[in-house]
Amino acid sequence: MIALDLSADAARRALAPTGDVHDPHAARERYATAIWCHLIEPGDSAAGRIIGARGPVASLEAVLAGDELPELSAREAADGRKRWLPRLSAQAVADSLAAAAARGVTLVTRADAEWPVQLDDLGAHAPLCLWVRGDVSALRRLEASVAIVGARAASHYGDHVTRELAAELAGSGIAVVSGGAYGIDGAAHRAALRAGGLTVALLAGGADRAYPAGHTQLIDDVARHGVVVSEVACGSAPTKWRFLQRNRLIAALSTATVVVEAGWRSGSLNTAGHAAALSRPLGAVPGQITSATSAGTHRLIREYGAQCITSADDVRELLGIGGTDAATAGRGTYTGDATRVKDAMSTRVWRDTGEIARRSGMAADAVESILGLLRLDDAVQSSVDGWRLPRIGG
């Protein structure tokens, strides 16, 4: 038997950096969940089955005591202990909780009201908990959401399409979910932020640090205005396996998945496979037939029944919303609103948002969103003096 203090007092002391948990049972459950998070790799179904049957405390006590685990075969139980027990370290758990507190990362479990229940569709492969930086309540505002994923080495075409889709969808109240990587992921997050919408970044490493490092500012921006999520503890490094398992969370958290660009063996096809396995709607953007970065999307359309996506309205249809859903009805179409905003602007005079709103007869917050979308397309210019239309010829 391996000794580990799972008492309520020990749990409270360990969890103290992240905030006091007054209820003794809740403290023990939360602490045991944090311990399990260190023992297993994402998607460990053996651990998921015993925890689902017994809860985190009772299952951990049974594993440490060497008790029989009828939820698993004898081989599964033996192999599980060989994987889990060498990782047991109360100090490692304490360090990750301290790191979480220092970086403003919140531990979210199934016991919390913020838990996104759609992740439970993963069954035994569902995450035990989430480490969240940013607006934790946003996890329950993803009823209308789309995962936009694709190649890291995105083409100009892929980048442009991603920005158009993400900006218009986010600007109309549909959350944009992606993986924080270079290429399509980064373009989706940036466009959603510029449009003033909600975006969620799922990381393969700890939520306390950005990966890739070149996206540190972007991930920080997502955390400030949206939410950054990981299922591995703070301080954990991203690995190839964790990237693949992270993809299942992107698919499960979102209402639908759209692949913009992907090579024949792109990791984005892994995300698409998870979406299909979960019976989530799947879409793909077509490209040139000679483009290697579109070979994967064409494969999804041809072999896996992905819907052909050519516009934001196609994505809304994929979500079952339609182009005039409640999220967009009060704001009109992007094209119509954009025309009104541009009509209120000048190529010579800089005007602030309030003046543009007054001239266009629109609400100031709606004008701000449209200006963000127009700036993505270089259709307007901004400065400390306000906004204006680009002058013809420079």
C-alpha positions as CSV (number, residue, x, y, z in Angstrom):
1,M,0.0,0.0,0.0
2,I,1.3,3.4,-0.9
3,A,0.6,6.2,1.6
4,L,-0.8,9.5,0.5
5,D,-2.7,11.9,2.7
6,L,-6.2,12.4,1.2
7,S,-7.8,13.9,4.3
8,A,-9.9,17.0,4.1
9,D,-7.2,19.0,5.9
10,A,-4.5,17.9,3.5
11,A,-6.7,18.6,0.6
12,R,-7.5,22.1,1.9
13,R,-3.8,22.9,2.4
14,A,-2.9,21.7,-1.1
15,L,-5.8,23.7,-2.7
16,A,-5.2,26.8,-0.6
17,P,-3.2,28.6,-3.4
18,T,-6.2,28.4,-5.7
19,G,-8.8,29.4,-3.1
20,D,-10.3,27.8,0.0
21,V,-12.7,24.9,-0.4
22,H,-14.9,24.9,2.7
23,D,-16.8,21.7,2.1
24,P,-14.6,18.7,3.3
25,H,-16.0,16.3,0.7
26,A,-15.6,18.8,-2.1
27,A,-12.0,19.6,-1.1
28,R,-11.1,15.9,-1.1
29,E,-12.7,15.3,-4.5
30,R,-11.0,18.3,-6.0
31,Y,-7.6,17.4,-4.6
32,A,-8.0,13.8,-5.8
33,T,-8.9,15.0,-9.3
34,A,-5.8,17.1,-9.4
35,I,-3.7,14.1,-8.3
36,W,-5.3,11.9,-11.0
37,C,-4.5,14.6,-13.6
38,H,-0.8,14.1,-12.8
39,L,-1.0,10.3,-12.9
40,I,-2.6,9.8,-16.3
41,E,-2.2,10.9,-19.8
42,P,-5.2,12.5,-21.6
43,G,-7.8,10.1,-22.8
44,D,-6.8,7.2,-20.4
45,S,-10.0,5.2,-20.6
46,A,-9.0,2.7,-17.9
47,A,-8.7,5.5,-15.4
48,G,-11.8,7.1,-16.8
49,R,-13.9,3.9,-16.1
50,I,-12.9,3.5,-12.5
51,I,-13.2,7.2,-11.7
52,G,-16.6,7.2,-13.4
53,A,-17.7,4.3,-11.3
54,R,-16.2,5.3,-7.9
55,G,-15.4,9.0,-8.0
56,P,-11.9,10.4,-7.8
57,V,-11.2,9.8,-4.1
58,A,-12.5,6.2,-3.8
59,S,-10.8,5.2,-7.1
60,L,-7.5,6.7,-6.0
61,E,-7.6,5.0,-2.6
62,A,-8.3,1.7,-4.3
63,V,-5.4,2.1,-6.7
64,L,-3.0,3.1,-3.9
65,A,-4.2,0.3,-1.6
66,G,-3.7,-2.4,-4.3
67,D,-7.4,-3.3,-4.1
68,E,-9.1,-5.2,-6.9
69,L,-10.6,-3.1,-9.6
70,P,-13.6,-5.0,-11.0
71,E,-14.3,-2.2,-13.5
72,L,-11.1,-3.3,-15.3
73,S,-9.7,-6.6,-16.5
74,A,-6.8,-7.9,-14.4
75,R,-4.4,-7.0,-17.2
76,E,-5.8,-3.5,-17.5
77,A,-5.5,-2.9,-13.7
78,A,-1.9,-4.2,-13.6
79,D,-0.9,-2.1,-16.6
80,G,-2.7,0.9,-15.2
81,R,-0.8,0.8,-11.9
82,K,2.4,0.5,-13.8
83,R,1.6,3.7,-15.7
84,W,0.1,5.7,-12.8
85,L,2.0,4.9,-9.6
86,P,5.5,6.0,-10.8
87,R,4.1,9.5,-11.4
88,L,2.7,9.8,-7.9
89,S,4.1,13.0,-6.3
90,A,2.3,15.3,-3.8
91,Q,5.0,17.9,-4.5
92,A,4.3,17.9,-8.2
93,V,0.6,18.4,-7.5
94,A,1.4,21.3,-5.1
95,D,3.8,22.9,-7.7
96,S,1.1,22.8,-10.4
97,L,-1.5,24.3,-8.1
98,A,0.9,27.1,-7.1
99,A,1.7,27.7,-10.7
100,A,-2.0,27.9,-11.5
101,A,-2.6,30.4,-8.8
102,A,0.3,32.5,-10.0
103,R,-1.0,32.6,-13.5
104,G,-4.7,33.0,-12.7
105,V,-5.6,29.5,-13.9
106,T,-8.8,27.9,-12.4
107,L,-9.3,24.2,-11.9
108,V,-12.7,23.2,-13.2
109,T,-14.2,19.8,-12.5
110,R,-17.5,18.1,-13.2
111,A,-18.7,19.3,-9.8
112,D,-18.5,22.9,-11.0
113,A,-21.4,24.8,-12.6
114,E,-19.0,26.0,-15.3
115,W,-18.2,22.4,-16.5
116,P,-19.1,22.1,-20.3
117,V,-21.3,19.1,-20.3
118,Q,-20.7,18.4,-24.0
119,L,-17.3,17.0,-23.1
120,D,-19.1,14.1,-21.4
121,D,-20.0,12.8,-24.8
122,L,-16.4,11.5,-24.8
123,G,-17.4,8.9,-22.2
124,A,-14.5,7.1,-20.6
125,H,-12.1,9.2,-22.7
126,A,-13.5,12.5,-21.3
127,P,-11.1,14.8,-19.4
128,L,-11.2,14.6,-15.6
129,C,-10.8,18.3,-15.3
130,L,-9.9,21.5,-17.1
131,W,-7.3,24.1,-16.3
132,V,-8.8,27.4,-17.4
133,R,-7.2,30.8,-17.9
134,G,-9.6,33.7,-18.7
135,D,-13.4,33.9,-18.5
136,V,-14.4,30.5,-16.9
137,S,-18.1,31.2,-17.4
138,A,-17.5,31.2,-21.2
139,L,-17.3,27.4,-21.1
140,R,-21.1,27.4,-20.7
141,R,-21.7,29.8,-23.5
142,L,-20.7,27.5,-26.4
143,E,-24.1,26.3,-27.5
144,A,-23.4,28.0,-30.8
145,S,-19.7,27.4,-31.5
146,V,-17.5,26.2,-34.3
147,A,-14.0,24.8,-34.3
148,I,-12.0,26.3,-37.1
149,V,-8.8,24.3,-37.7
150,G,-6.3,23.7,-40.4
151,A,-2.7,23.7,-41.6
152,R,0.1,25.3,-39.7
153,A,1.7,26.3,-43.0
154,A,-1.4,28.0,-44.2
155,S,-1.5,29.6,-47.7
156,H,-2.5,33.2,-48.2
157,Y,-5.8,31.8,-49.5
158,G,-6.3,29.7,-46.3
159,D,-5.4,32.6,-44.1
160,H,-7.9,34.9,-45.9
161,V,-10.8,32.5,-45.8
162,T,-10.2,31.8,-42.1
163,R,-10.2,35.5,-41.2
164,E,-13.4,36.0,-43.2
165,L,-15.2,33.1,-41.6
166,A,-14.0,33.6,-38.0
167,A,-14.6,37.4,-38.1
168,E,-18.1,37.2,-39.4
169,L,-19.1,34.2,-37.2
170,A,-17.6,35.7,-34.0
171,G,-19.1,39.1,-34.8
172,S,-22.6,37.5,-35.0
173,G,-22.3,35.7,-31.6
174,I,-20.9,32.3,-32.6
175,A,-17.9,31.3,-30.5
176,V,-14.7,30.3,-32.4
177,V,-12.7,27.4,-31.0
178,S,-9.2,26.4,-32.1
179,G,-5.9,25.1,-30.9
180,G,-3.7,28.2,-30.7
181,A,-1.2,27.0,-33.3
182,Y,0.5,28.8,-36.1
183,G,-1.4,29.1,-39.4
184,I,-5.2,28.6,-39.5
185,D,-5.6,28.4,-35.7
186,G,-3.9,31.7,-35.1
187,A,-5.8,33.4,-37.9
188,A,-9.1,32.2,-36.5
189,H,-8.3,33.4,-33.0
190,R,-7.1,36.8,-34.2
191,A,-10.1,37.4,-36.4
192,A,-12.5,36.5,-33.6
193,L,-10.8,38.9,-31.2
194,R,-10.7,41.7,-33.8
195,A,-14.5,41.2,-34.3
196,G,-15.1,41.4,-30.6
197,G,-16.4,37.9,-30.3
198,L,-15.7,34.9,-28.1
199,T,-12.8,32.6,-28.9
200,V,-11.5,29.6,-27.0
201,A,-7.9,28.2,-27.3
202,L,-7.3,24.5,-26.4
203,L,-3.7,23.9,-25.6
204,A,-1.7,20.6,-25.5
205,G,0.5,21.8,-22.7
206,G,-0.3,23.6,-19.5
207,A,-2.6,26.6,-19.6
208,D,0.0,28.7,-17.7
209,R,2.3,29.0,-20.7
210,A,1.8,29.5,-24.4
211,Y,2.8,27.1,-27.1
212,P,4.1,27.9,-29.5
213,A,6.1,30.5,-27.7
214,G,5.7,32.8,-30.7
215,H,2.0,33.0,-29.9
216,T,2.5,34.2,-26.3
217,Q,0.9,37.5,-27.0
218,L,-2.0,35.9,-28.9
219,I,-2.7,33.4,-26.1
220,D,-2.5,36.2,-23.5
221,D,-5.1,38.2,-25.6
222,V,-7.3,35.1,-25.8
223,A,-7.1,34.7,-22.0
224,R,-8.0,38.4,-21.5
225,H,-11.0,38.4,-23.9
226,G,-12.0,34.7,-24.1
227,V,-10.7,31.6,-22.5
228,V,-7.6,29.4,-22.7
229,V,-8.1,25.7,-21.7
230,S,-6.0,22.6,-21.1
231,E,-6.7,19.2,-19.6
232,V,-3.1,18.8,-18.4
233,A,-1.8,20.4,-15.2
234,C,0.1,23.7,-15.2
235,G,3.8,23.2,-16.0
236,S,3.0,20.2,-18.3
237,A,4.9,20.2,-21.6
238,P,3.1,19.6,-24.9
239,T,3.9,16.3,-26.6
240,K,2.8,14.6,-29.8
241,W,0.3,12.4,-27.9
242,R,-1.1,15.4,-26.1
243,F,-1.6,17.3,-29.3
244,L,-3.6,14.4,-30.8
245,Q,-5.7,14.0,-27.6
246,R,-6.2,17.8,-27.5
247,N,-7.9,17.5,-30.8
248,R,-10.7,15.4,-29.4
249,L,-11.5,18.2,-26.9
250,I,-11.6,20.8,-29.8
251,A,-14.2,18.6,-31.5
252,A,-16.2,17.7,-28.4
253,L,-16.3,21.3,-27.1
254,S,-17.7,22.7,-30.4
255,T,-21.1,22.4,-32.0
256,A,-19.4,21.8,-35.4
257,T,-15.9,21.6,-36.9
258,V,-14.7,23.3,-40.1
259,V,-11.4,22.4,-41.6
260,V,-10.1,25.3,-43.8
261,E,-6.8,23.8,-45.1
262,A,-5.2,20.4,-44.5
263,G,-2.6,18.3,-46.2
264,W,-3.3,14.6,-46.9
265,R,-2.1,13.5,-43.5
266,S,-2.7,16.8,-41.5
267,G,-3.4,16.6,-37.8
268,S,-6.5,18.6,-38.6
269,L,-8.0,15.4,-40.1
270,N,-7.6,13.9,-36.6
271,T,-9.8,16.6,-35.2
272,A,-12.3,16.0,-38.1
273,G,-12.3,12.3,-37.2
274,H,-13.2,13.0,-33.6
275,A,-16.0,15.3,-34.7
276,A,-17.4,12.6,-37.0
277,A,-17.1,10.0,-34.2
278,L,-19.1,12.3,-32.0
279,S,-21.7,12.8,-34.7
280,R,-20.8,16.5,-34.7
281,P,-21.5,18.4,-38.0
282,L,-18.3,18.5,-40.1
283,G,-17.4,21.0,-42.9
284,A,-14.4,21.6,-45.1
285,V,-13.4,24.5,-47.3
286,P,-12.5,23.6,-50.9
287,G,-9.3,24.9,-52.5
288,Q,-7.4,24.5,-55.8
289,I,-7.2,20.9,-56.9
290,T,-3.5,21.3,-57.4
291,S,-2.9,22.7,-53.8
292,A,-1.3,20.2,-51.4
293,T,-2.7,22.2,-48.5
294,S,-6.3,21.5,-49.7
295,A,-5.8,17.8,-50.4
296,G,-7.1,16.9,-46.9
297,T,-10.2,19.1,-47.2
298,H,-11.0,17.6,-50.5
299,R,-10.6,14.2,-49.0
300,L,-13.0,15.1,-46.2
301,I,-15.6,16.2,-48.7
302,R,-15.2,13.2,-51.0
303,E,-14.7,10.4,-48.6
304,Y,-16.2,11.5,-45.2
305,G,-19.3,13.4,-46.2
306,A,-18.0,16.8,-45.0
307,Q,-20.2,19.7,-46.1
308,C,-18.6,22.1,-48.6
309,I,-18.1,25.5,-46.8
310,T,-17.7,28.6,-48.9
311,S,-19.2,31.3,-46.5
312,A,-20.2,32.0,-43.0
313,D,-23.8,31.3,-44.0
314,D,-22.7,27.8,-44.9
315,V,-21.3,27.4,-41.4
316,R,-24.5,28.7,-39.8
317,E,-26.4,26.1,-41.9
318,L,-24.0,23.5,-40.6
319,L,-24.9,24.6,-37.0
320,G,-28.6,24.5,-37.8
321,I,-28.9,28.2,-37.3
322,G,-29.5,29.7,-40.7
323,G,-28.4,33.0,-42.1
324,T,-31.0,35.0,-40.2
325,D,-30.8,33.4,-36.7
326,A,-31.5,35.3,-33.5
327,A,-27.8,36.1,-33.1
328,T,-27.7,38.1,-36.3
329,A,-31.2,39.2,-36.9
330,G,-30.9,42.3,-34.7
331,R,-27.7,43.4,-36.5
332,G,-28.6,42.8,-40.1
333,T,-26.3,41.2,-42.6
334,Y,-22.6,42.0,-42.5
335,T,-22.7,43.3,-46.0
336,G,-25.5,45.7,-45.3
337,D,-24.1,47.0,-42.1
338,A,-20.7,47.4,-43.6
339,T,-22.1,49.5,-46.4
340,R,-23.9,51.8,-43.8
341,V,-20.7,52.2,-41.8
342,K,-18.6,53.0,-44.9
343,D,-21.2,55.5,-46.1
344,A,-20.7,57.3,-42.8
345,M,-17.0,57.6,-43.3
346,S,-14.7,59.8,-45.3
347,T,-11.4,59.4,-47.2
348,R,-10.2,62.8,-45.9
349,V,-11.5,63.2,-42.4
350,W,-10.8,60.9,-39.4
351,R,-14.0,60.2,-37.5
352,D,-14.4,58.5,-34.1
353,T,-16.8,55.6,-33.5
354,G,-19.4,57.8,-31.9
355,E,-19.5,60.1,-35.0
356,I,-19.7,57.2,-37.4
357,A,-22.5,55.6,-35.3
358,R,-24.5,58.9,-35.4
359,R,-24.1,59.3,-39.1
360,S,-25.0,55.7,-39.9
361,G,-27.9,55.5,-37.5
362,M,-26.4,52.4,-35.8
363,A,-25.5,51.5,-32.2
364,A,-21.9,52.3,-31.3
365,D,-21.1,48.7,-30.2
366,A,-22.4,47.4,-33.6
367,V,-20.2,50.0,-35.4
368,E,-17.2,48.9,-33.4
369,S,-17.6,45.3,-34.5
370,I,-18.1,46.2,-38.1
371,L,-15.1,48.4,-38.1
372,G,-13.0,45.5,-36.8
373,L,-14.3,43.3,-39.6
374,L,-13.5,46.0,-42.2
375,R,-10.0,46.5,-40.8
376,L,-9.3,42.8,-41.3
377,D,-10.0,43.3,-45.0
378,D,-8.0,46.5,-45.1
379,A,-11.2,48.3,-46.1
380,V,-10.8,51.0,-43.5
381,Q,-7.8,52.7,-41.8
382,S,-7.5,53.5,-38.1
383,S,-5.3,55.8,-36.1
384,V,-5.4,57.7,-32.8
385,D,-7.6,60.3,-34.6
386,G,-10.2,57.7,-35.5
387,W,-11.3,55.9,-38.6
388,R,-11.4,56.7,-42.3
389,L,-11.7,55.0,-45.7
390,P,-8.4,54.4,-47.7
391,R,-7.6,56.9,-50.3
392,I,-7.6,55.6,-53.8
393,G,-4.0,55.2,-55.0
394,G,-2.7,55.3,-51.4
